[in-house]
Amino acid sequence: MSEQEFELEPRLESQTAPELEPGEKLIESFSGNTTTYVKEHVMLAALGAVVISGGLMAMGNPHPWTGVIGSVAAIAVRGLYVAKEQLGFTWHLTNRRLIGPGGRTVLITSIDKVNVIFTAAQIVTLSGDKYMLKYQADAKATQAAIDRARGA
Protein backbone atom coordinates (compact mmCIF):
# COMPACT_ATOMS: atom_id res chain seq x y z
CA MET A 1 0.00 0.00 0.00
CA SER A 2 1.22 3.46 -0.78
CA GLU A 3 1.94 6.19 1.75
CA GLN A 4 -0.99 8.21 0.37
CA GLU A 5 -3.48 5.54 1.53
CA PHE A 6 -2.40 5.96 5.16
CA GLU A 7 -2.58 9.74 5.24
CA LEU A 8 -5.10 10.72 7.91
CA GLU A 9 -4.76 14.47 7.46
CA PRO A 10 -3.72 16.20 4.27
CA ARG A 11 -0.26 17.75 4.27
CA LEU A 12 0.08 21.50 3.88
CA GLU A 13 2.82 20.94 1.29
CA SER A 14 0.41 18.94 -0.91
CA GLN A 15 -2.21 21.69 -1.01
CA THR A 16 -2.57 23.38 -4.38
CA ALA A 17 -4.93 25.90 -5.90
CA PRO A 18 -8.10 24.22 -7.12
CA GLU A 19 -8.50 23.38 -10.78
CA LEU A 20 -11.90 24.64 -11.77
CA GLU A 21 -14.06 22.93 -14.35
CA PRO A 22 -15.43 24.85 -17.36
CA GLY A 23 -18.21 27.15 -16.16
CA GLU A 24 -17.24 26.75 -12.51
CA LYS A 25 -16.69 29.98 -10.58
CA LEU A 26 -14.81 30.52 -7.35
CA ILE A 27 -17.10 32.23 -4.85
CA GLU A 28 -14.96 32.41 -1.73
CA SER A 29 -11.98 30.81 0.02
CA PHE A 30 -11.82 29.97 3.73
CA SER A 31 -8.58 29.66 5.71
CA GLY A 32 -7.93 29.47 9.41
CA ASN A 33 -7.58 32.80 11.21
CA THR A 34 -4.51 33.32 13.43
CA THR A 35 -6.29 35.45 16.04
CA THR A 36 -9.11 32.92 16.32
CA TYR A 37 -6.57 30.09 16.61
CA VAL A 38 -4.74 31.82 19.46
CA LYS A 39 -7.98 32.71 21.29
CA GLU A 40 -9.22 29.12 21.07
CA HIS A 41 -5.94 27.79 22.45
CA VAL A 42 -5.97 30.30 25.31
CA MET A 43 -9.52 29.16 26.14
CA LEU A 44 -8.43 25.50 26.05
CA ALA A 45 -5.46 26.23 28.31
CA ALA A 46 -7.67 28.06 30.82
CA LEU A 47 -10.26 25.29 30.83
CA GLY A 48 -7.55 22.65 31.16
CA ALA A 49 -5.95 24.56 34.04
CA VAL A 50 -9.24 24.64 35.97
CA VAL A 51 -10.02 20.96 35.34
CA ILE A 52 -6.53 19.65 36.09
CA SER A 53 -6.02 21.84 39.17
CA GLY A 54 -9.47 20.84 40.42
CA GLY A 55 -8.61 17.19 39.93
CA LEU A 56 -5.32 17.59 41.78
CA MET A 57 -7.13 19.32 44.68
CA ALA A 58 -9.75 16.56 44.77
CA MET A 59 -6.96 13.96 45.02
CA GLY A 60 -5.39 15.89 47.90
CA ASN A 61 -2.29 16.97 45.99
CA PRO A 62 -0.50 19.71 47.97
CA HIS A 63 0.55 21.49 44.74
CA PRO A 64 -2.58 22.00 42.61
CA TRP A 65 -0.97 25.03 40.93
CA THR A 66 1.10 22.57 38.87
CA GLY A 67 -2.09 21.82 36.92
CA VAL A 68 -2.09 25.39 35.63
CA ILE A 69 1.52 25.19 34.49
CA GLY A 70 1.07 21.76 32.93
CA SER A 71 -2.08 22.72 31.08
CA VAL A 72 -0.71 25.98 29.72
CA ALA A 73 2.57 24.33 28.69
CA ALA A 74 0.84 21.39 26.97
CA ILE A 75 -1.61 23.55 25.02
CA ALA A 76 1.12 26.05 24.08
CA VAL A 77 3.41 23.31 22.74
CA ARG A 78 0.56 21.70 20.81
CA GLY A 79 -0.56 25.08 19.48
CA LEU A 80 2.89 26.01 18.22
CA TYR A 81 3.50 22.57 16.75
CA VAL A 82 0.37 22.41 14.57
CA ALA A 83 -0.27 26.11 13.90
CA LYS A 84 1.34 26.24 10.45
CA GLU A 85 -0.68 23.32 9.12
CA GLN A 86 -4.00 24.13 10.75
CA LEU A 87 -3.90 27.76 9.66
CA GLY A 88 -2.58 26.93 6.21
CA PHE A 89 -5.45 24.70 5.12
CA THR A 90 -7.76 26.46 2.70
CA TRP A 91 -11.21 25.43 1.50
CA HIS A 92 -12.51 26.89 -1.77
CA LEU A 93 -16.22 27.37 -2.39
CA THR A 94 -17.39 27.37 -5.99
CA ASN A 95 -20.82 27.45 -7.54
CA ARG A 96 -20.66 23.61 -7.78
CA ARG A 97 -18.55 22.27 -4.93
CA LEU A 98 -16.48 22.83 -1.85
CA ILE A 99 -12.83 21.93 -2.49
CA GLY A 100 -10.73 21.19 0.56
CA PRO A 101 -7.16 20.32 1.45
CA GLY A 102 -5.76 17.13 0.00
CA GLY A 103 -8.19 17.19 -2.91
CA ARG A 104 -11.27 16.62 -0.79
CA THR A 105 -14.33 17.60 -2.77
CA VAL A 106 -17.91 17.97 -1.60
CA LEU A 107 -20.57 18.69 -4.18
CA ILE A 108 -22.85 21.56 -3.17
CA THR A 109 -25.86 19.34 -3.94
CA SER A 110 -24.64 16.71 -1.47
CA ILE A 111 -24.47 19.09 1.52
CA ASP A 112 -27.30 18.41 3.97
CA LYS A 113 -26.48 21.13 6.48
CA VAL A 114 -23.77 23.42 7.80
CA ASN A 115 -23.34 23.63 11.57
CA VAL A 116 -21.32 26.10 13.61
CA ILE A 117 -19.25 24.54 16.40
CA PHE A 118 -17.33 27.24 18.29
CA THR A 119 -14.95 28.63 15.62
CA ALA A 120 -15.53 25.92 13.03
CA ALA A 121 -18.06 25.38 10.29
CA GLN A 122 -19.03 21.71 10.06
CA ILE A 123 -20.26 20.42 6.72
CA VAL A 124 -22.60 17.43 6.95
CA THR A 125 -23.36 15.60 3.71
CA LEU A 126 -26.48 13.67 2.81
CA SER A 127 -24.47 10.45 3.23
CA GLY A 128 -23.42 11.51 6.75
CA ASP A 129 -19.80 12.48 6.02
CA LYS A 130 -18.55 15.43 8.05
CA TYR A 131 -15.89 18.02 7.26
CA MET A 132 -14.57 20.80 9.50
CA LEU A 133 -13.46 24.23 8.34
CA LYS A 134 -11.53 25.09 11.50
CA TYR A 135 -10.53 28.38 13.14
CA GLN A 136 -12.78 30.63 11.08
CA ALA A 137 -12.73 34.33 12.00
CA ASP A 138 -16.51 34.31 11.67
CA ALA A 139 -17.88 30.76 11.51
CA LYS A 140 -21.45 32.05 11.07
CA ALA A 141 -20.39 34.05 7.99
CA THR A 142 -18.72 30.91 6.60
CA GLN A 143 -21.93 28.98 7.25
CA ALA A 144 -24.00 31.70 5.55
CA ALA A 145 -21.74 31.77 2.46
CA ILE A 146 -22.00 28.01 2.01
CA ASP A 147 -25.75 28.07 2.61
CA ARG A 148 -26.13 30.84 0.00
CA ALA A 149 -24.14 28.80 -2.53
CA ARG A 150 -26.35 25.76 -1.99
CA GLY A 151 -29.52 27.85 -2.12
CA ALA A 152 -30.58 26.96 1.42
Order of alpha helices (4+ residues) and beta strands (2+ residues): beta-alpha-alpha-beta-beta-beta-beta-beta-beta-alpha
